[in-house]
Amino acid sequence: MSLIDQVREAGIVGAGGAGFPAHVKLDAKCEYLIANGAECEPLLRSDRRIMEKNAPEIVEALVAAAEYTGAKRAFVATKSHYEKAVEALKKAAAGTGIELHLMKSTYPSGDEQTLVYDITGRVVPTGGLPLDVGAVVSNVATLVNVAAAMKGKPVTEKTLTVSGAVKNPVTLEVPIGTPIGALIEAAGGFESGDAGDYEILLGGPLMGFPAAGLDEPVTKTTGGVLPLPKGHKILGYKHVDIGRQSKLAKAVCCQCSMCTQLCPRAALGLGVEPHKAMRALSAEQGKLLGKFNGIFSCCDCGLCTYFACNFGLSPSAVMGSFKKALMGQGVKPKKETAGRADPALGGKKVPSARLLSRLSLAKYDRDAPLVPFTVKVSRVRIPLKMHIGAPCKPLVERGASVQKGAVIALPPKLDTGARQLGAVIHASINGTIGEVSSEYIEIRAEA
């Protein structure tokens, strides 16, 4: 069985972000193969712990992927202060030809396109992929799953960090579909009070989004669970009213353009101009966006909102609303670069510690050791859409017994008989199938 077939059957998707099916990404020819261990979001520790524990598996998968893709150079990119991870990677990579690319702790250092530029000197165009400039990028957790797939093991668990306002921040490896309330319990519970006093972010503090509740399940792409006290500064940015933003922009936006000057994608010459988005919003004239193609290169890092704007506005949310509106009108990005990368790009990277201080998050920047997950989970609810592509179709019915690793859902078929873009889903625990809906499959644990 080929590497791509092994990856496909294991149900691997990009573990660090949008969840693009890995068998599609790796089925390519490239010059550069990059393992992303930069852990873009502050407060998270999962990639660091994975590299410390699984460096040999990361290297094994990189070597296999480099052979399949024909990559001339392969890198593991991570931060220099991840000393234990760096030591483990150097030891595992000795004699393999795999190189380490070490970075400072800045945000968003793990941005895929910035990483590609830092290593290759090439700019991924708007509307394009790293492959357009000869590169393939995979998260280190994805590569650990690839190494497991080479031994016949599918994706049934996810490593993630539980931090923020909990008593004992931890990094855990948990069954997919585990309710996040169980993870908070494993971290000692909320630092004080009860659940009603907190809002929970899934992912990192900047690009993460509010959870629906304690029953929200862990998916293949969940990187973090971060409770924060209600009223915390950063939570206000997670519930932006565009109408109110328009009024605020009319009142206080002075078009200083700091949001654009500090935008990492603007620095790559991709024409991302959030100050023009604010101008168009406040004047209610879409034509003021200028060359709007750059909107599609916005990576939603939020740096323009969280750090650049001195008036508390949310340019990132406004950019997102314009992007959504354009896509709703059927507008697609034109594959192009608007200009040259800024020679001062390196000096525009924001130190993570400074960003955390600005956002009143420094107190939560604590160690989160990898510990065994010991909380007993009575059931898991596994979403049928955890990836880019079509939701999977269940293969099981209520009452059926399943073993961990069994295939329980597949991407739907096209008229041609081929399957749509998606990823196989496996049972994450032994148990009995409970509810099967259009959104998830429930598995009740064995007594």
GUPAKE-816931 format. One record per residue (C-alpha): residue in one letter; z, x, y. Coordinates in Angstrom, 3 decimals. Each point is the difference from the previous one (the first is absolute). Example, Ala and Ser with C-alpha at 12.3 -4.5 7.8 and 13.67 -1.06 7.14 Angstrom:
2
{residu=A | pz=7.800 | px=12.300 | py=-4.500}
{residu=S | pz=-0.660 | px=1.370 | py=3.440}
END
This chain:
447
{residu=M | pz=0.000 | px=0.000 | py=0.000}
{residu=S | pz=-0.927 | px=1.353 | py=3.439}
{residu=L | pz=2.541 | px=0.621 | py=2.745}
{residu=I | pz=-1.374 | px=-2.949 | py=1.973}
{residu=D | pz=0.355 | px=-2.332 | py=-2.993}
{residu=Q | pz=3.580 | px=1.165 | py=-0.522}
{residu=V | pz=0.822 | px=-0.623 | py=3.654}
{residu=R | pz=-1.663 | px=-3.426 | py=-0.066}
{residu=E | pz=1.838 | px=-1.128 | py=-3.129}
{residu=A | pz=3.333 | px=1.190 | py=1.448}
{residu=G | pz=-0.408 | px=-2.268 | py=3.046}
{residu=I | pz=0.482 | px=2.802 | py=2.544}
{residu=V | pz=-0.376 | px=-0.721 | py=3.707}
{residu=G | pz=0.759 | px=2.126 | py=3.038}
{residu=A | pz=3.784 | px=0.111 | py=-0.084}
{residu=G | pz=0.433 | px=1.135 | py=3.580}
{residu=G | pz=-1.797 | px=-2.655 | py=2.023}
{residu=A | pz=-2.569 | px=-2.757 | py=-0.294}
{residu=G | pz=-0.284 | px=0.177 | py=-3.780}
{residu=F | pz=-3.655 | px=0.915 | py=-0.482}
{residu=P | pz=-0.814 | px=0.080 | py=-3.748}
{residu=A | pz=0.231 | px=3.650 | py=-1.033}
{residu=H | pz=-2.736 | px=-0.169 | py=-2.641}
{residu=V | pz=-2.507 | px=-0.812 | py=2.758}
{residu=K | pz=1.231 | px=2.691 | py=2.416}
{residu=L | pz=-0.006 | px=2.759 | py=-2.623}
{residu=D | pz=-3.427 | px=-0.898 | py=-1.400}
{residu=A | pz=-1.744 | px=2.257 | py=2.504}
{residu=K | pz=-1.247 | px=3.498 | py=0.702}
{residu=C | pz=1.732 | px=1.881 | py=2.788}
{residu=E | pz=0.726 | px=3.432 | py=1.455}
{residu=Y | pz=3.675 | px=-0.514 | py=0.821}
{residu=L | pz=2.686 | px=-1.744 | py=-2.036}
{residu=I | pz=3.228 | px=-0.618 | py=1.903}
{residu=A | pz=3.368 | px=-1.172 | py=-1.341}
{residu=N | pz=1.853 | px=-1.653 | py=2.876}
{residu=G | pz=3.715 | px=0.744 | py=-0.165}
{residu=A | pz=0.601 | px=-0.058 | py=3.736}
{residu=E | pz=2.045 | px=-3.203 | py=-0.141}
{residu=C | pz=-1.250 | px=-1.278 | py=3.340}
{residu=E | pz=2.852 | px=-2.426 | py=0.701}
{residu=P | pz=3.406 | px=1.302 | py=1.085}
{residu=L | pz=3.089 | px=-1.090 | py=-2.006}
{residu=L | pz=-1.927 | px=-0.135 | py=-3.289}
{residu=R | pz=0.709 | px=2.601 | py=-2.682}
{residu=S | pz=-1.977 | px=-1.201 | py=-3.038}
{residu=D | pz=-2.951 | px=2.416 | py=0.228}
{residu=R | pz=2.383 | px=2.915 | py=0.520}
{residu=R | pz=2.014 | px=-0.932 | py=-3.081}
{residu=I | pz=-3.169 | px=-0.553 | py=-2.039}
{residu=M | pz=-1.246 | px=3.489 | py=0.875}
{residu=E | pz=3.362 | px=1.539 | py=-0.878}
{residu=K | pz=0.090 | px=-1.768 | py=-3.367}
{residu=N | pz=-3.661 | px=-0.303 | py=-0.954}
{residu=A | pz=-1.753 | px=3.072 | py=1.428}
{residu=P | pz=-1.498 | px=0.929 | py=-3.426}
{residu=E | pz=-1.463 | px=-3.497 | py=-0.389}
{residu=I | pz=-1.485 | px=0.085 | py=3.504}
{residu=V | pz=-1.647 | px=3.331 | py=-0.731}
{residu=E | pz=-1.206 | px=-1.183 | py=-3.416}
{residu=A | pz=-1.665 | px=-3.049 | py=1.548}
{residu=L | pz=-1.506 | px=2.040 | py=2.848}
{residu=V | pz=-1.528 | px=2.494 | py=-2.420}
{residu=A | pz=-1.520 | px=-2.812 | py=-2.069}
{residu=A | pz=-1.256 | px=-1.854 | py=3.069}
{residu=A | pz=-1.468 | px=3.178 | py=1.491}
{residu=E | pz=-1.915 | px=0.622 | py=-3.218}
{residu=Y | pz=-1.307 | px=-3.586 | py=-0.047}
{residu=T | pz=-0.975 | px=-0.129 | py=3.690}
{residu=G | pz=-1.313 | px=3.559 | py=0.171}
{residu=A | pz=2.312 | px=0.797 | py=2.913}
{residu=K | pz=-0.241 | px=3.620 | py=1.125}
{residu=R | pz=3.481 | px=0.008 | py=1.517}
{residu=A | pz=3.092 | px=-2.052 | py=-0.790}
{residu=F | pz=3.100 | px=-0.282 | py=2.186}
{residu=V | pz=3.462 | px=-1.472 | py=-0.016}
{residu=A | pz=0.914 | px=-0.837 | py=3.605}
{residu=T | pz=3.666 | px=-0.353 | py=0.823}
{residu=K | pz=2.623 | px=0.945 | py=2.579}
{residu=S | pz=1.365 | px=3.529 | py=0.138}
{residu=H | pz=3.630 | px=-1.131 | py=0.206}
{residu=Y | pz=-0.285 | px=-1.741 | py=-3.389}
{residu=E | pz=1.242 | px=3.285 | py=-1.424}
{residu=K | pz=0.825 | px=-1.133 | py=-3.549}
{residu=A | pz=-3.294 | px=-1.835 | py=-0.295}
{residu=V | pz=-1.945 | px=2.992 | py=1.319}
{residu=E | pz=1.744 | px=2.322 | py=-2.461}
{residu=A | pz=-0.752 | px=-2.350 | py=-2.907}
{residu=L | pz=-3.651 | px=-0.362 | py=1.023}
{residu=K | pz=-0.494 | px=3.752 | py=0.396}
{residu=K | pz=1.399 | px=0.574 | py=-3.470}
{residu=A | pz=-2.119 | px=-2.757 | py=-1.584}
{residu=A | pz=-3.189 | px=1.048 | py=1.808}
{residu=A | pz=0.239 | px=3.706 | py=-0.834}
{residu=G | pz=-3.263 | px=1.179 | py=-1.529}
{residu=T | pz=-1.794 | px=-3.330 | py=0.423}
{residu=G | pz=-1.780 | px=0.663 | py=3.296}
{residu=I | pz=1.689 | px=-2.970 | py=1.650}
{residu=E | pz=1.017 | px=0.743 | py=3.590}
{residu=L | pz=2.935 | px=-1.266 | py=2.060}
{residu=H | pz=-0.542 | px=-1.265 | py=3.537}
{residu=L | pz=3.349 | px=-0.017 | py=1.797}
{residu=M | pz=0.650 | px=-1.993 | py=3.178}
{residu=K | pz=2.684 | px=-0.582 | py=2.578}
{residu=S | pz=1.966 | px=-3.243 | py=0.021}
{residu=T | pz=-2.086 | px=-2.082 | py=2.403}
{residu=Y | pz=-1.216 | px=-3.581 | py=0.100}
{residu=P | pz=-2.432 | px=-1.065 | py=-1.375}
{residu=S | pz=-0.533 | px=3.238 | py=-1.939}
{residu=G | pz=-0.921 | px=-1.891 | py=-3.153}
{residu=D | pz=-2.833 | px=-1.925 | py=1.649}
{residu=E | pz=-2.905 | px=0.475 | py=-2.392}
{residu=Q | pz=-2.639 | px=0.753 | py=2.606}
{residu=T | pz=2.209 | px=2.394 | py=1.956}
{residu=L | pz=0.805 | px=1.771 | py=-3.253}
{residu=V | pz=-3.672 | px=0.332 | py=-0.894}
{residu=Y | pz=-0.713 | px=1.508 | py=3.425}
{residu=D | pz=2.940 | px=2.412 | py=-0.203}
{residu=I | pz=-1.202 | px=1.345 | py=-3.365}
{residu=T | pz=-3.791 | px=-0.196 | py=0.292}
{residu=G | pz=-0.688 | px=-0.022 | py=3.743}
{residu=R | pz=-2.161 | px=-3.078 | py=-0.573}
{residu=V | pz=0.408 | px=-3.428 | py=1.606}
{residu=V | pz=-0.275 | px=-3.124 | py=-2.129}
{residu=P | pz=-2.195 | px=-2.396 | py=2.016}
{residu=T | pz=1.008 | px=-3.478 | py=1.105}
{residu=G | pz=-0.857 | px=-2.373 | py=-2.839}
{residu=G | pz=-0.113 | px=2.915 | py=-2.414}
{residu=L | pz=2.066 | px=1.563 | py=-2.760}
{residu=P | pz=1.192 | px=3.565 | py=-0.613}
{residu=L | pz=-2.797 | px=0.224 | py=-2.566}
{residu=D | pz=-2.484 | px=-0.160 | py=2.904}
{residu=V | pz=1.158 | px=3.516 | py=0.911}
{residu=G | pz=0.354 | px=1.218 | py=-3.580}
{residu=A | pz=3.678 | px=-0.774 | py=-0.581}
{residu=V | pz=2.072 | px=-2.199 | py=-2.303}
{residu=V | pz=3.667 | px=-0.601 | py=0.837}
{residu=S | pz=2.646 | px=-1.348 | py=-2.396}
{residu=N | pz=3.716 | px=-0.485 | py=0.498}
{residu=V | pz=2.219 | px=2.205 | py=-2.167}
{residu=A | pz=1.516 | px=-3.090 | py=-1.659}
{residu=T | pz=-3.507 | px=-1.152 | py=-0.909}
{residu=L | pz=-0.662 | px=3.352 | py=-1.662}
{residu=V | pz=3.214 | px=-0.239 | py=-2.019}
{residu=N | pz=-1.330 | px=-3.323 | py=-1.283}
{residu=V | pz=-3.328 | px=1.683 | py=-0.804}
{residu=A | pz=1.803 | px=2.633 | py=-2.070}
{residu=A | pz=1.823 | px=-2.791 | py=-1.845}
{residu=A | pz=-3.285 | px=-1.839 | py=-0.587}
{residu=M | pz=-1.399 | px=3.137 | py=-1.634}
{residu=K | pz=2.757 | px=-0.487 | py=-2.589}
{residu=G | pz=-0.668 | px=-3.732 | py=-0.398}
{residu=K | pz=2.785 | px=-1.316 | py=2.251}
{residu=P | pz=-0.822 | px=-2.816 | py=2.463}
{residu=V | pz=1.591 | px=-0.684 | py=3.390}
{residu=T | pz=3.136 | px=-2.072 | py=-0.568}
{residu=E | pz=2.448 | px=1.565 | py=2.480}
{residu=K | pz=0.167 | px=1.040 | py=3.633}
{residu=T | pz=2.023 | px=2.748 | py=1.670}
{residu=L | pz=1.279 | px=-1.013 | py=3.441}
{residu=T | pz=2.734 | px=0.664 | py=2.538}
{residu=V | pz=2.740 | px=-2.448 | py=0.967}
{residu=S | pz=1.393 | px=1.071 | py=3.354}
{residu=G | pz=0.828 | px=-1.346 | py=3.437}
{residu=A | pz=3.172 | px=-2.049 | py=0.333}
{residu=V | pz=1.269 | px=0.462 | py=-3.568}
{residu=K | pz=3.150 | px=1.757 | py=-1.135}
{residu=N | pz=-1.628 | px=2.593 | py=-2.265}
{residu=P | pz=-3.708 | px=0.733 | py=0.599}
{residu=V | pz=-1.768 | px=0.718 | py=-3.285}
{residu=T | pz=-3.409 | px=0.582 | py=-1.507}
{residu=L | pz=-0.598 | px=-2.101 | py=-3.101}
{residu=E | pz=-2.575 | px=-0.430 | py=-2.734}
{residu=V | pz=-0.113 | px=-3.731 | py=-0.727}
{residu=P | pz=-2.101 | px=-2.486 | py=-1.981}
{residu=I | pz=-2.814 | px=-1.553 | py=2.026}
{residu=G | pz=0.995 | px=-3.529 | py=0.938}
{residu=T | pz=3.693 | px=0.841 | py=0.488}
{residu=P | pz=1.524 | px=-2.086 | py=2.831}
{residu=I | pz=0.923 | px=2.172 | py=2.968}
{residu=G | pz=3.482 | px=-1.525 | py=0.075}
{residu=A | pz=0.753 | px=1.902 | py=-3.203}
{residu=L | pz=-1.045 | px=3.253 | py=1.682}
{residu=I | pz=2.318 | px=-0.587 | py=2.936}
{residu=E | pz=2.783 | px=-0.633 | py=-2.526}
{residu=A | pz=-0.844 | px=3.335 | py=-1.646}
{residu=A | pz=0.396 | px=1.660 | py=3.414}
{residu=G | pz=3.546 | px=-1.332 | py=0.321}
{residu=G | pz=-0.963 | px=-3.095 | py=1.957}
{residu=F | pz=-0.298 | px=-0.527 | py=3.738}
{residu=E | pz=2.088 | px=2.319 | py=2.160}
{residu=S | pz=2.069 | px=-2.986 | py=1.210}
{residu=G | pz=-0.171 | px=-3.768 | py=0.119}
{residu=D | pz=-2.475 | px=-1.920 | py=-2.153}
{residu=A | pz=-3.738 | px=-0.549 | py=-0.373}
{residu=G | pz=-0.121 | px=-2.416 | py=2.909}
{residu=D | pz=0.830 | px=2.835 | py=2.386}
{residu=Y | pz=-3.081 | px=2.031 | py=-0.940}
{residu=E | pz=-3.767 | px=0.009 | py=-0.074}
{residu=I | pz=-1.672 | px=2.005 | py=-2.738}
{residu=L | pz=-3.114 | px=2.108 | py=0.511}
{residu=L | pz=-2.261 | px=0.834 | py=-2.928}
{residu=G | pz=-1.502 | px=3.452 | py=0.379}
{residu=G | pz=0.953 | px=2.362 | py=2.789}
{residu=P | pz=1.571 | px=-0.912 | py=3.335}
{residu=L | pz=-3.251 | px=0.309 | py=1.956}
{residu=M | pz=-2.758 | px=-1.388 | py=-2.208}
{residu=G | pz=2.270 | px=-2.132 | py=-2.170}
{residu=F | pz=0.137 | px=-3.784 | py=0.232}
{residu=P | pz=2.788 | px=-2.589 | py=-0.292}
{residu=A | pz=0.841 | px=-1.229 | py=-3.497}
{residu=A | pz=0.073 | px=-3.731 | py=-0.671}
{residu=G | pz=3.444 | px=0.305 | py=-1.590}
{residu=L | pz=2.100 | px=1.678 | py=-2.662}
{residu=D | pz=-2.260 | px=-1.381 | py=-2.753}
{residu=E | pz=-3.029 | px=1.872 | py=1.334}
{residu=P | pz=-1.337 | px=2.064 | py=-2.928}
{residu=V | pz=-0.766 | px=3.697 | py=-0.185}
{residu=T | pz=-3.748 | px=0.636 | py=-0.301}
{residu=K | pz=-2.096 | px=3.020 | py=-0.943}
{residu=T | pz=-0.141 | px=0.991 | py=3.673}
{residu=T | pz=3.583 | px=-0.640 | py=1.172}
{residu=G | pz=1.254 | px=3.269 | py=1.458}
{residu=G | pz=3.317 | px=-1.018 | py=1.467}
{residu=V | pz=2.579 | px=-2.738 | py=0.517}
{residu=L | pz=1.716 | px=0.310 | py=3.375}
{residu=P | pz=2.583 | px=-2.570 | py=1.152}
{residu=L | pz=0.727 | px=0.184 | py=3.730}
{residu=P | pz=2.496 | px=-2.000 | py=2.062}
{residu=K | pz=-1.540 | px=-3.034 | py=1.683}
{residu=G | pz=-0.648 | px=0.811 | py=3.616}
{residu=H | pz=-0.876 | px=3.623 | py=-0.706}
{residu=K | pz=-2.528 | px=1.335 | py=2.469}
{residu=I | pz=-2.798 | px=0.603 | py=-2.481}
{residu=L | pz=0.146 | px=-3.499 | py=-1.494}
{residu=G | pz=-1.178 | px=-1.516 | py=3.268}
{residu=Y | pz=-3.279 | px=1.849 | py=-0.447}
{residu=K | pz=-0.504 | px=-1.668 | py=-3.387}
{residu=H | pz=-0.276 | px=-3.515 | py=1.474}
{residu=V | pz=-2.454 | px=0.332 | py=2.868}
{residu=D | pz=-1.303 | px=-3.063 | py=1.851}
{residu=I | pz=-3.478 | px=0.932 | py=1.289}
{residu=G | pz=0.173 | px=-2.682 | py=2.678}
{residu=R | pz=3.206 | px=1.518 | py=1.337}
{residu=Q | pz=-1.558 | px=3.465 | py=-0.221}
{residu=S | pz=-2.802 | px=-1.239 | py=2.239}
{residu=K | pz=2.474 | px=-1.150 | py=2.638}
{residu=L | pz=1.977 | px=3.248 | py=-0.241}
{residu=A | pz=-3.171 | px=2.074 | py=0.252}
{residu=K | pz=-0.988 | px=-1.867 | py=3.157}
{residu=A | pz=3.414 | px=0.774 | py=1.480}
{residu=V | pz=0.692 | px=3.598 | py=-0.994}
{residu=C | pz=-2.930 | px=1.786 | py=-1.685}
{residu=C | pz=-1.122 | px=2.605 | py=2.542}
{residu=Q | pz=-2.833 | px=1.379 | py=-2.145}
{residu=C | pz=1.704 | px=3.392 | py=-0.168}
{residu=S | pz=-1.840 | px=0.487 | py=-3.316}
{residu=M | pz=2.927 | px=1.781 | py=-1.667}
{residu=C | pz=-0.563 | px=-2.221 | py=-3.049}
{residu=T | pz=-3.515 | px=1.382 | py=-0.343}
{residu=Q | pz=0.968 | px=3.578 | py=0.851}
{residu=L | pz=2.537 | px=0.108 | py=-2.858}
{residu=C | pz=-2.103 | px=-1.942 | py=-2.524}
{residu=P | pz=-0.655 | px=2.251 | py=-3.038}
{residu=R | pz=-3.340 | px=-1.655 | py=-0.721}
{residu=A | pz=-1.106 | px=0.312 | py=3.635}
{residu=A | pz=0.812 | px=3.704 | py=-0.274}
{residu=L | pz=-2.463 | px=0.201 | py=-2.895}
{residu=G | pz=-2.770 | px=-1.242 | py=2.312}
{residu=L | pz=-0.218 | px=-3.455 | py=-1.603}
{residu=G | pz=0.008 | px=-1.994 | py=3.224}
{residu=V | pz=3.300 | px=-1.817 | py=-0.564}
{residu=E | pz=1.084 | px=-1.167 | py=3.471}
{residu=P | pz=3.053 | px=-2.293 | py=-0.074}
{residu=H | pz=0.320 | px=0.077 | py=3.809}
{residu=K | pz=-3.366 | px=-1.757 | py=0.203}
{residu=A | pz=1.223 | px=-2.597 | py=-2.479}
{residu=M | pz=2.942 | px=-0.686 | py=2.299}
{residu=R | pz=-2.354 | px=-0.206 | py=2.971}
{residu=A | pz=-2.275 | px=-2.462 | py=-1.770}
{residu=L | pz=2.983 | px=-2.103 | py=-1.071}
{residu=S | pz=1.586 | px=-0.171 | py=3.443}
{residu=A | pz=-3.318 | px=-0.810 | py=1.722}
{residu=E | pz=-1.058 | px=-2.340 | py=-2.841}
{residu=Q | pz=-3.391 | px=1.713 | py=-0.044}
{residu=G | pz=-1.114 | px=1.399 | py=-3.329}
{residu=K | pz=-2.753 | px=2.048 | py=1.623}
{residu=L | pz=2.682 | px=2.270 | py=1.448}
{residu=L | pz=0.526 | px=1.395 | py=-3.487}
{residu=G | pz=-3.045 | px=2.128 | py=0.646}
{residu=K | pz=-1.368 | px=1.552 | py=-3.205}
{residu=F | pz=2.183 | px=-2.018 | py=-2.355}
{residu=N | pz=-1.077 | px=1.739 | py=-3.218}
{residu=G | pz=2.972 | px=2.326 | py=0.315}
{residu=I | pz=2.348 | px=-2.929 | py=-0.615}
{residu=F | pz=-0.931 | px=0.205 | py=-3.680}
{residu=S | pz=1.370 | px=3.557 | py=-0.136}
{residu=C | pz=3.493 | px=-1.080 | py=1.090}
{residu=C | pz=2.284 | px=0.964 | py=-2.906}
{residu=D | pz=2.880 | px=-2.304 | py=1.097}
{residu=C | pz=2.408 | px=2.939 | py=0.230}
{residu=G | pz=1.553 | px=-1.651 | py=3.060}
{residu=L | pz=0.506 | px=3.242 | py=1.917}
{residu=C | pz=-1.485 | px=-1.604 | py=3.116}
{residu=T | pz=2.636 | px=-2.729 | py=-0.199}
{residu=Y | pz=3.053 | px=1.852 | py=-1.273}
{residu=F | pz=-0.316 | px=3.187 | py=2.021}
{residu=A | pz=-2.782 | px=0.109 | py=2.596}
{residu=C | pz=0.525 | px=-3.176 | py=2.019}
{residu=N | pz=2.747 | px=0.261 | py=2.604}
{residu=F | pz=-0.002 | px=-3.745 | py=0.673}
{residu=G | pz=0.862 | px=-1.382 | py=-3.431}
{residu=L | pz=-3.466 | px=-1.414 | py=-0.649}
{residu=S | pz=-1.628 | px=-0.179 | py=-3.446}
{residu=P | pz=-3.519 | px=1.430 | py=0.221}
{residu=S | pz=-0.153 | px=0.392 | py=-3.796}
{residu=A | pz=0.516 | px=-3.742 | py=-0.517}
{residu=V | pz=-2.641 | px=-0.760 | py=2.612}
{residu=M | pz=-2.427 | px=2.398 | py=-1.697}
{residu=G | pz=0.724 | px=-1.739 | py=-3.291}
{residu=S | pz=-0.699 | px=-3.425 | py=1.492}
{residu=F | pz=-3.333 | px=1.165 | py=1.419}
{residu=K | pz=-0.926 | px=1.622 | py=-3.304}
{residu=K | pz=0.791 | px=-3.223 | py=-1.862}
{residu=A | pz=-2.004 | px=-2.063 | py=2.501}
{residu=L | pz=-3.036 | px=2.274 | py=-0.302}
{residu=M | pz=0.104 | px=-0.089 | py=-3.785}
{residu=G | pz=0.351 | px=-3.800 | py=0.140}
{residu=Q | pz=-3.244 | px=-0.085 | py=1.970}
{residu=G | pz=-1.714 | px=2.047 | py=-2.684}
{residu=V | pz=-0.081 | px=3.204 | py=2.053}
{residu=K | pz=0.042 | px=3.098 | py=-2.183}
{residu=P | pz=0.758 | px=3.571 | py=1.056}
{residu=K | pz=-2.881 | px=2.305 | py=0.753}
{residu=K | pz=0.334 | px=3.294 | py=-1.802}
{residu=E | pz=0.259 | px=2.517 | py=2.813}
{residu=T | pz=2.232 | px=2.408 | py=1.903}
{residu=A | pz=0.246 | px=-0.710 | py=3.721}
{residu=G | pz=0.643 | px=3.580 | py=1.069}
{residu=R | pz=1.486 | px=3.341 | py=-0.981}
{residu=A | pz=3.511 | px=0.568 | py=-1.245}
{residu=D | pz=2.417 | px=0.929 | py=2.773}
{residu=P | pz=0.697 | px=3.770 | py=-0.011}
{residu=A | pz=3.585 | px=-0.886 | py=0.970}
{residu=L | pz=0.456 | px=-2.282 | py=-3.008}
{residu=G | pz=2.729 | px=2.184 | py=-1.499}
{residu=G | pz=2.104 | px=-0.256 | py=3.135}
{residu=K | pz=-0.154 | px=-3.786 | py=0.004}
{residu=K | pz=1.791 | px=-0.435 | py=-3.311}
{residu=V | pz=3.384 | px=-1.626 | py=0.585}
{residu=P | pz=3.044 | px=1.600 | py=-1.696}
{residu=S | pz=1.532 | px=-2.502 | py=-2.419}
{residu=A | pz=3.526 | px=0.729 | py=1.238}
{residu=R | pz=-0.987 | px=-0.818 | py=3.573}
{residu=L | pz=-1.652 | px=-3.236 | py=-1.103}
{residu=L | pz=3.075 | px=-1.069 | py=-1.978}
{residu=S | pz=2.204 | px=0.697 | py=3.005}
{residu=R | pz=-2.256 | px=-2.055 | py=2.271}
{residu=L | pz=0.170 | px=-2.942 | py=-2.414}
{residu=S | pz=3.780 | px=0.194 | py=-0.594}
{residu=L | pz=-0.622 | px=0.808 | py=-3.659}
{residu=A | pz=1.455 | px=3.527 | py=-0.156}
{residu=K | pz=3.256 | px=-1.276 | py=-1.543}
{residu=Y | pz=-1.973 | px=-1.224 | py=-3.010}
{residu=D | pz=-1.743 | px=3.334 | py=-0.619}
{residu=R | pz=2.150 | px=0.794 | py=-3.033}
{residu=D | pz=-0.545 | px=1.553 | py=-3.381}
{residu=A | pz=-1.096 | px=-2.377 | py=-2.744}
{residu=P | pz=0.424 | px=1.733 | py=-3.380}
{residu=L | pz=-1.928 | px=-1.115 | py=-3.063}
{residu=V | pz=2.455 | px=-1.843 | py=-2.242}
{residu=P | pz=-0.351 | px=-2.152 | py=-3.129}
{residu=F | pz=-0.577 | px=-3.699 | py=0.654}
{residu=T | pz=2.947 | px=-1.622 | py=-1.749}
{residu=V | pz=-0.018 | px=-3.576 | py=1.337}
{residu=K | pz=-0.941 | px=-2.467 | py=-2.745}
{residu=V | pz=-2.925 | px=-2.169 | py=1.070}
{residu=S | pz=-0.227 | px=-3.421 | py=-1.657}
{residu=R | pz=-3.629 | px=-0.525 | py=0.957}
{residu=V | pz=-2.931 | px=1.576 | py=1.799}
{residu=R | pz=-2.784 | px=-1.718 | py=1.898}
{residu=I | pz=-3.167 | px=2.086 | py=-0.098}
{residu=P | pz=-2.508 | px=-0.872 | py=2.754}
{residu=L | pz=-3.607 | px=-0.521 | py=-1.081}
{residu=K | pz=-1.263 | px=1.754 | py=3.133}
{residu=M | pz=1.526 | px=3.416 | py=0.624}
{residu=H | pz=-3.187 | px=1.783 | py=0.954}
{residu=I | pz=-3.202 | px=-0.109 | py=2.009}
{residu=G | pz=-2.384 | px=-2.353 | py=-1.780}
{residu=A | pz=0.212 | px=-3.335 | py=-1.765}
{residu=P | pz=3.276 | px=-1.421 | py=-1.377}
{residu=C | pz=0.288 | px=0.416 | py=-3.754}
{residu=K | pz=-0.255 | px=-2.867 | py=-2.482}
{residu=P | pz=2.921 | px=-0.536 | py=-2.401}
{residu=L | pz=-0.575 | px=0.607 | py=-3.726}
{residu=V | pz=3.379 | px=-1.396 | py=-1.077}
{residu=E | pz=1.632 | px=-3.421 | py=-0.143}
{residu=R | pz=3.529 | px=-1.231 | py=0.473}
{residu=G | pz=2.241 | px=0.660 | py=-2.983}
{residu=A | pz=-1.931 | px=2.963 | py=-1.371}
{residu=S | pz=1.921 | px=3.151 | py=-0.930}
{residu=V | pz=-1.194 | px=3.248 | py=1.541}
{residu=Q | pz=0.903 | px=3.650 | py=-0.311}
{residu=K | pz=0.125 | px=2.446 | py=2.872}
{residu=G | pz=-3.480 | px=1.424 | py=0.562}
{residu=A | pz=-1.924 | px=-2.989 | py=-1.379}
{residu=V | pz=-3.006 | px=-1.139 | py=2.054}
{residu=I | pz=0.867 | px=-3.341 | py=1.629}
{residu=A | pz=-2.752 | px=-0.395 | py=2.636}
{residu=L | pz=-3.492 | px=1.314 | py=0.744}
{residu=P | pz=-2.367 | px=-0.065 | py=2.997}
{residu=P | pz=-2.363 | px=-3.021 | py=-0.205}
{residu=K | pz=-3.533 | px=0.394 | py=-1.317}
{residu=L | pz=-3.180 | px=-0.203 | py=2.037}
{residu=D | pz=-3.047 | px=-1.957 | py=-1.178}
{residu=T | pz=-1.399 | px=3.288 | py=-1.301}
{residu=G | pz=2.973 | px=0.362 | py=-2.340}
{residu=A | pz=1.428 | px=2.973 | py=1.884}
{residu=R | pz=3.443 | px=-0.361 | py=1.488}
{residu=Q | pz=0.662 | px=-0.307 | py=3.714}
{residu=L | pz=1.750 | px=2.744 | py=1.931}
{residu=G | pz=3.629 | px=-0.011 | py=-1.086}
{residu=A | pz=2.536 | px=1.535 | py=-2.356}
{residu=V | pz=1.426 | px=-0.950 | py=-3.393}
{residu=I | pz=3.572 | px=-1.342 | py=0.029}
{residu=H | pz=2.517 | px=0.769 | py=-2.756}
{residu=A | pz=3.383 | px=-1.417 | py=-0.962}
{residu=S | pz=2.728 | px=2.102 | py=1.609}
{residu=I | pz=2.814 | px=-1.073 | py=-2.359}
{residu=N | pz=0.457 | px=-1.480 | py=-3.469}
{residu=G | pz=0.536 | px=-3.740 | py=0.113}
{residu=T | pz=-1.396 | px=-3.520 | py=0.020}
{residu=I | pz=-2.616 | px=-1.307 | py=2.389}
{residu=G | pz=1.499 | px=-2.537 | py=2.395}
{residu=E | pz=-1.950 | px=-1.547 | py=2.855}
{residu=V | pz=-3.690 | px=0.886 | py=0.312}
{residu=S | pz=-1.475 | px=-0.920 | py=3.381}
{residu=S | pz=-3.026 | px=0.927 | py=2.091}
{residu=E | pz=2.162 | px=2.644 | py=1.717}
{residu=Y | pz=2.207 | px=1.596 | py=-2.652}
{residu=I | pz=1.115 | px=0.240 | py=-3.618}
{residu=E | pz=3.701 | px=-0.282 | py=-0.738}
{residu=I | pz=1.549 | px=1.870 | py=-2.904}
{residu=R | pz=3.526 | px=-0.877 | py=-1.084}
{residu=A | pz=1.833 | px=2.966 | py=-1.404}
{residu=E | pz=1.181 | px=0.102 | py=-3.600}
{residu=A | pz=3.648 | px=-0.932 | py=-0.314}
END
